[in-house]
Amino acid sequence: MTALDEVDDMFHKLHASLKVDHKLKREMVKVTTRIRNGQILLSDPTRYFVKEGTVVKKCNRSGRSVKYTFFLFSDVLIYSHKTSSGDYKIHEELPLHLLKIIDLGKNATGGFLSQKQRKSFHVIHPKKSFLTLVESVDEKNEWVKIINNTIRLEVKRKAQIEGARQAAAAIDR
């Protein structure tokens, strides 16, 4: 009887898991259809959508500010701009395992922070590094928290994959 209860429990957990997976997959398809050539993002079955929002990116070289839409997925941060046809054209894809976010408001060494600094965070990646500006301090805090949590999960996932690869390689020897 205990074995049947365990099987029943596992069945219910699997069923709930499949519902969540289906919801995440539906959301991925919905988001990627708005991105030009976004169907390529569906090629990784482990990827899922996390957050979308408008962020102003300050260009390092020219100093100009450009408004982009950020799409945060479980393994990559994409920033894009809206085209005249209404879809989003990808400007850059930044894999999360190499990304670092610095909250400018929290890394100040005393002194006065301007309103812009309180609403800004720095994106650091080997491909690109830039300052961002959002509408409010709360929005900035939300972006920083969500991106950092997503980075942490992606690094952990990559480490597990590498650990499994090394364990499999050790068995083959």
C-alpha positions, 0 to 999 in steps of 0.5 A: 500500500505504501508503494502505491501511495508513493507512485500516486504522489510521484504521478501528481508531482509529474502532472503538476510539473508538466503543467508548469512546463507547458505554461513556460513553453507557451509563454516562450512561444508568445514572446519569441513570436514578437522577436525577429527570428525569435524562433531560434530562441526555442531551439534550447528546450531548457530556456524559459522567459523571465522578464521584459522591459524598457531600459535606456542604454548609455553608449560608452563611446558616443555617450548617447542614450538609446531606449531598448527593450530587454528580454531576460531569458533563463540563460541569456539577456537580449536587448532589442529595438522595436522596428517600424513593422512592430517586431523587435530586432535583436541588437545583442545577446549576452549569455548570463554565465558571463554577465555581471550586474553592478547596482550603482546605487549600492556601490557608492562610497558615501557622497551624493548620488544623483537621481540618475545614479539611483535608477542605474545599473552597470551591465558588464560582459566580455562582449559589451559593457554599458550603463543603463537607466530605468524609470524608478529606483524600485524598477532598477532594484527589481531588474538587478534582483531578477537578473542576479538571481537568474545569473545565479541559477544559470551558473549553477545549471552550467556547473551541474552539467559540467560536473555530470560531463566530468563524471561521465568522462571519468567512467569512460576511462 
